[in-house]
Amino acid sequence: MLAETIGLIGGGQMARALAVGWVRAGLLKPGQLIVHDPSTAAIAQIKTDVSGIQVASDNVAVLKTAKIVIVAVKPQVLAGALGSLSSLAKTSGSAGATSPQEPNSPLLISIAAGWTLARLREVLPTARWARVMPNTPCLVGESASAFAAGPDVTDREKKQVMELLTSVGRAWELPEHLLDAVTGLSGSGPAYAFLMIEALSDGGVRMGLPRDVATALAAQTLRGAATMVLSSGEHPGVLKDRVASPGGTTIAGLYELESHGLRGALMAAVTAATERSRELAKG
């Protein structure tokens, strides 16, 4: 369990998913989390989801209280959310540490797509930054995340970031230039998977299955297939070939998927989301 207080600037869906995931994983107690969001509805929801979470009056109060602050607002409003914090970045945070290895200022972690470390420092030049691209399955302990840290982030803080992320799934530290691709693949990827589950369910209903059974079969099938890939370490193509018997039902279905361009469509989706992340980086 982490000893630090973790701040949340923004209480929307991703912030709630992270907070719930950390509490469920036993990494944090609800009282170790402090959040501010101008939306009363967002605060009401996160208080319901994480009973006992602290609510701050503004973003400044979050920065003054927490040792690590997750900046969980949309890219389009990030500059505004950071505007009031520039005078505090060097002086706020938990007291006690004064050496270069244990900075007194809090570590700020942005989850905004497209915002580079350089751009974050332009808006808030006195702060120390890391970037994280998580995804919403952190709510159920199955997130796929990646992060990049600025040069002034300590090794201890990198370990803390990794601990925050691995407590709710799997995580990788990567060079920053790869984070746009992470955004396009795993950041947006749950939506692609939900769409596939819905489409498979529709197919099952078309063939006569009850909707609840069709959806459960589709979701469990994707879950089982993903687990096999992760646990076996084998190439997904090898696992696919084992299911596809000569002249059988699976190869007939795979032929239709290839004919309708499923591979190309998924690759194009990752490419489009990656390019959009890069566009956001340009403001």
C-alpha positions in Angstrom: 0.0 0.0 0.0 1.2 3.5 -0.9 1.7 5.9 2.0 1.2 9.1 0.0 -1.9 11.1 -0.7 -2.9 11.0 -4.4 -4.6 14.0 -5.9 -7.1 14.0 -8.8 -7.6 17.2 -10.8 -10.7 16.2 -12.7 -13.3 13.7 -11.5 -14.6 12.3 -14.7 -14.8 8.7 -16.0 -11.0 8.0 -16.2 -10.4 9.5 -12.8 -13.2 7.5 -11.3 -11.9 4.3 -12.9 -8.4 4.8 -11.5 -9.7 5.7 -8.0 -12.0 2.8 -7.8 -9.3 0.5 -9.2 -6.7 1.6 -6.6 -9.1 1.2 -3.7 -10.3 -2.2 -4.9 -6.7 -3.4 -5.3 -5.9 -2.3 -1.8 -3.2 0.1 -2.9 -4.9 3.1 -1.4 -7.6 3.8 1.2 -10.3 6.2 0.1 -9.1 8.9 2.5 -5.7 8.9 0.7 -7.4 10.3 -2.4 -8.4 14.0 -2.9 -10.3 15.3 -5.9 -11.5 18.6 -7.4 -13.8 19.0 -10.3 -16.0 22.0 -11.1 -18.9 19.7 -12.0 -21.1 18.9 -9.0 -22.4 15.9 -10.9 -18.9 14.5 -11.3 -18.1 15.0 -7.6 -21.3 13.4 -6.6 -20.5 10.4 -8.8 -17.0 9.9 -7.6 -18.1 10.2 -3.9 -20.6 7.5 -4.6 -18.0 5.3 -6.3 -15.3 5.9 -3.7 -16.9 6.5 -0.4 -14.6 8.5 1.9 -12.7 10.3 -0.8 -11.6 13.8 0.1 -13.1 16.7 -1.9 -11.0 19.8 -2.4 -12.4 23.3 -2.9 -10.2 23.9 -6.0 -7.2 22.6 -7.9 -4.7 24.6 -5.7 -5.9 22.7 -2.6 -5.3 19.4 -4.4 -1.7 20.4 -5.2 -1.1 21.6 -1.7 -2.3 18.3 -0.2 -1.1 15.5 -2.5 2.4 14.1 -3.2 1.3 12.8 -6.6 -1.4 14.6 -8.6 -3.2 13.0 -11.6 -4.3 15.6 -14.0 -7.3 13.9 -15.5 -9.0 16.5 -17.7 -9.7 16.6 -21.4 -6.9 17.8 -23.6 -9.0 20.8 -24.8 -9.4 22.2 -21.3 -6.0 21.2 -19.8 -4.4 24.6 -20.2 -7.2 26.3 -18.3 -7.1 23.7 -15.5 -3.4 24.3 -15.0 -3.6 28.1 -15.2 -3.9 28.7 -11.5 -1.1 26.4 -10.4 2.1 27.9 -11.8 3.0 29.8 -8.6 2.6 26.7 -6.4 4.4 24.0 -8.3 7.7 24.5 -6.5 6.3 25.2 -3.0 3.4 22.8 -2.5 3.2 19.2 -1.7 4.0 17.1 1.3 6.7 18.6 3.6 10.0 17.1 4.6 12.1 16.2 1.6 14.6 18.8 0.5 17.3 16.9 -1.4 17.3 16.5 -5.2 16.6 12.8 -4.8 13.4 13.5 -2.7 11.8 16.7 -4.2 9.4 18.6 -2.0 7.1 19.6 -4.9 4.4 17.1 -6.0 4.8 15.0 -9.2 2.1 15.9 -11.8 0.9 13.1 -14.0 -1.1 14.0 -17.1 -3.4 11.5 -18.8 -4.4 13.9 -21.5 -3.9 12.5 -25.0 -1.5 14.4 -27.2 0.0 16.7 -24.6 3.8 16.2 -24.7 6.0 16.7 -21.7 7.5 19.7 -23.5 4.1 21.3 -24.0 3.1 20.6 -20.4 6.3 22.4 -19.2 5.4 25.3 -21.4 2.1 25.8 -19.6 3.4 25.0 -16.2 7.2 25.4 -16.4 8.0 25.0 -12.7 6.3 21.6 -12.4 7.8 18.1 -12.7 5.8 16.0 -15.1 5.1 12.4 -16.2 2.7 11.3 -18.9 0.5 8.3 -18.6 -1.9 6.7 -21.1 -4.2 4.3 -19.1 -7.5 2.8 -20.2 -10.8 2.3 -18.5 -10.5 -1.4 -17.7 -8.4 -0.2 -14.7 -11.9 -0.2 -13.1 -11.8 -4.0 -13.0 -8.0 -4.4 -12.6 -7.3 -5.1 -16.3 -5.9 -1.8 -17.6 -3.2 -1.7 -20.3 -1.1 1.4 -19.6 2.2 3.1 -20.6 4.0 6.1 -19.2 7.0 8.4 -19.9 8.6 10.5 -17.2 10.4 13.8 -17.5 14.2 14.0 -16.7 13.6 15.5 -13.2 11.4 12.6 -12.1 13.2 10.4 -9.5 13.6 6.7 -9.8 11.5 6.3 -6.6 8.7 8.3 -8.3 8.9 6.1 -11.4 8.5 3.1 -9.2 5.5 4.7 -7.6 3.9 5.5 -11.0 4.5 1.9 -12.1 3.0 0.6 -8.8 -0.1 2.8 -9.4 -0.5 1.4 -12.9 0.3 -2.3 -12.2 -2.1 -2.4 -9.3 -4.9 -2.0 -11.8 -3.5 -4.0 -14.8 -0.3 -4.1 -16.8 2.0 -1.2 -17.5 5.1 -0.4 -19.5 7.6 2.5 -19.3 8.2 3.7 -22.9 10.0 6.5 -24.8 7.6 9.4 -25.0 7.4 9.4 -28.8 5.5 6.1 -28.6 2.7 7.3 -26.4 0.6 8.5 -29.3 0.6 4.9 -30.6 -0.3 3.6 -27.2 -3.2 6.1 -27.2 -4.3 4.8 -30.6 -4.1 1.1 -29.6 -4.8 0.6 -25.9 -6.1 4.0 -24.9 -8.9 3.9 -27.5 -8.8 0.1 -27.8 -11.6 -0.8 -25.3 -14.1 1.0 -27.5 -13.0 -1.2 -30.4 -13.4 -4.3 -28.3 -16.9 -3.2 -27.0 -17.9 -2.7 -30.7 -16.7 -6.2 -31.5 -18.6 -7.6 -28.6 -21.8 -5.8 -29.7 -21.4 -6.9 -33.3 -20.8 -10.6 -32.3 -23.8 -10.4 -30.0 -25.9 -9.0 -32.9 -24.8 -11.9 -35.0 -25.8 -14.3 -32.3 -29.2 -12.7 -32.0 -29.6 -12.8 -35.8 -29.1 -16.6 -35.6 -31.7 -17.0 -32.8 -29.8 -16.6 -29.5 -31.4 -14.6 -26.7 -29.7 -11.1 -26.4 -28.3 -11.7 -22.9 -26.9 -15.0 -23.8 -25.4 -13.7 -27.0 -23.7 -10.8 -25.3 -22.3 -12.9 -22.5 -21.0 -15.5 -25.0 -19.3 -12.7 -27.0 -17.7 -11.0 -24.0 -16.5 -14.3 -22.5 -15.1 -15.4 -25.8 -13.0 -12.2 -26.2 -12.0 -12.5 -22.5 -10.9 -16.1 -22.9 -9.0 -15.4 -26.1 -7.1 -12.5 -24.6 -6.2 -14.6 -21.6 -4.8 -17.3 -23.8 -2.6 -14.8 -25.6 -1.3 -13.3 -22.4 -0.8 -16.5 -20.5 0.6 -18.7 -23.3 3.0 -16.2 -24.8 2.2 -17.7 -28.2 1.6 -15.6 -31.3 -2.1 -14.9 -31.8 -1.9 -16.3 -35.4 -0.7 -19.7 -34.0 -3.6 -19.8 -31.6 -6.0 -18.8 -34.4 -4.8 -21.6 -36.7 -5.4 -24.2 -33.9 -9.1 -23.2 -33.9 -9.4 -23.2 -37.7 -9.9 -26.8 -38.8 -9.7 -27.6 -42.6 -13.0 -27.1 -44.2 -14.6 -26.2 -40.8 -16.9 -23.5 -39.4 -14.1 -21.3 -38.1 -12.3 -20.9 -41.4 -15.6 -20.1 -43.1 -16.1 -17.3 -40.6 -12.5 -16.1 -40.9 -12.9 -16.0 -44.7 -15.8 -13.6 -44.3 -13.9 -11.4 -41.9 -11.0 -11.2 -44.3 -13.4 -10.5 -47.2 -14.9 -7.6 -45.3 -11.6 -6.1 -44.3 -11.6 -6.6 -40.5 -7.8 -6.6 -40.2 -7.5 -3.5 -42.3 -10.3 -1.7 -40.4 -8.7 -2.4 -37.0 -5.3 -1.3 -38.2 -6.8 1.9 -39.7 -8.6 2.6 -36.4 -5.3 2.4 -34.5 -3.7 4.6 -37.1 -6.5 7.2 -37.1 -6.5 7.5 -33.3 -2.7 7.8 -33.2 -2.8 10.6 -35.7 -5.6 12.3 -33.8 -3.4 12.2 -30.7 -0.6 13.8 -32.7 -2.9 16.5 -33.9 -3.9 17.2 -30.3 -0.2 17.6 -29.5 0.0 20.5 -31.9 -2.8 22.3 -30.1 
